[in-house]
Amino acid sequence: TTCNDDLLRVFAGGKADKDWALQTAIKHNNKTGRYITSFQAEWLRGSDETVVCGSLLHPRGIDVFDASDGSAAERLEHDNVTSVVSLIAQHPTQPVLVASNSGGKCFCWRPEE
């Protein structure tokens, strides 16, 4: 979950509602204010261990976290990303990640060839 209390929370779930338990709480500045779209953390497609989320940090980019312990695994940045990207979408079959800012501008990341 992505909450305004500056935490990204990862829950381990089971078949019944009572089986859900907090696995990890990741410190992350989620206070985007009223003019920036709220962050929405997402699982990296094909991974049970990696969570991605937009970031307010400079330089602008995407934070990548290890969901098992909350550690920062990596950071996706580029000189062309000059605004906060808060929404993330992933291609269903290709290793492509797209992030957008509140103005609708999209930035694409894919592996280097």
LINBELTA-V763057 format. One record per residue. N is the residue number from 0. PHI is phi in whole degrees, -180 to 180 (999 if undefined). PSI is psi in whole degrees, -180 to 180 (NA if undefined). NEAR is the number of other ideal C-beta (glycine too) atoms within 8 Angstrom. Layout:
n->[N	N]
phi->[PHI	PHI]
psi->[PSI	PSI]
near->[NEAR	NEAR]
//
This chain:
n->[0	1	2	3	4	5	6	7	8	9	10	11	12	13	14	15	16	17	18	19	20	21	22	23	24	25	26	27	28	29	30	31	32	33	34	35	36	37	38	39	40	41	42	43	44	45	46	47	48	49	50	51	52	53	54	55	56	57	58	59	60	61	62	63	64	65	66	67	68	69	70	71	72	73	74	75	76	77	78	79	80	81	82	83	84	85	86	87	88	89	90	91	92	93	94	95	96	97	98	99	100	101	102	103	104	105	106	107	108	109	110	111	112]
phi->[999	-117	-124	-80	-95	64	-134	-104	-113	-115	-109	-97	-115	-132	-75	-109	-57	-70	-83	-75	-143	-65	-97	-148	-120	-106	-70	-158	-72	-106	-85	-81	83	-91	-103	-114	-58	-61	-66	-134	-68	-139	-71	-70	-56	86	-126	-101	-124	-121	-119	-118	-156	-60	-146	-92	-69	-105	-67	-64	171	-122	-86	-120	-121	-84	-71	-73	-129	82	-74	-74	-86	-169	-143	-95	-137	-158	-62	-76	-85	-112	-130	-71	-101	-117	-111	-128	-132	-126	-67	-68	-127	-110	-79	-127	-123	-122	-123	-128	-97	-71	-88	96	-74	-113	-126	-114	-119	-151	-62	-72	-95]
psi->[154	118	161	6	23	35	143	127	137	125	142	128	165	-164	-30	156	-35	-14	-7	133	145	125	-47	143	120	125	126	129	108	8	83	-15	-169	-13	-6	136	137	146	148	100	148	152	140	128	130	4	140	6	-9	130	138	147	145	171	148	-6	157	141	155	150	-157	132	139	124	149	117	-20	-35	-3	5	150	117	-36	174	129	121	159	149	-27	-16	102	0	167	125	124	-21	139	137	150	143	140	-26	-15	154	67	133	132	134	146	154	180	-16	-4	-1	135	145	136	134	137	160	146	144	NA]
near->[6	9	9	6	5	9	10	14	10	12	9	8	5	7	3	5	4	5	8	8	6	8	8	10	9	12	6	13	7	13	7	10	5	3	4	10	8	9	11	10	10	9	9	11	7	3	7	4	6	11	13	14	15	13	13	7	8	3	7	11	12	15	12	12	15	10	13	7	5	11	6	8	7	5	9	10	8	8	4	5	12	4	9	11	15	14	9	13	8	10	10	5	3	6	6	9	15	12	15	11	12	9	5	6	7	7	11	7	10	8	4	3	2]
//
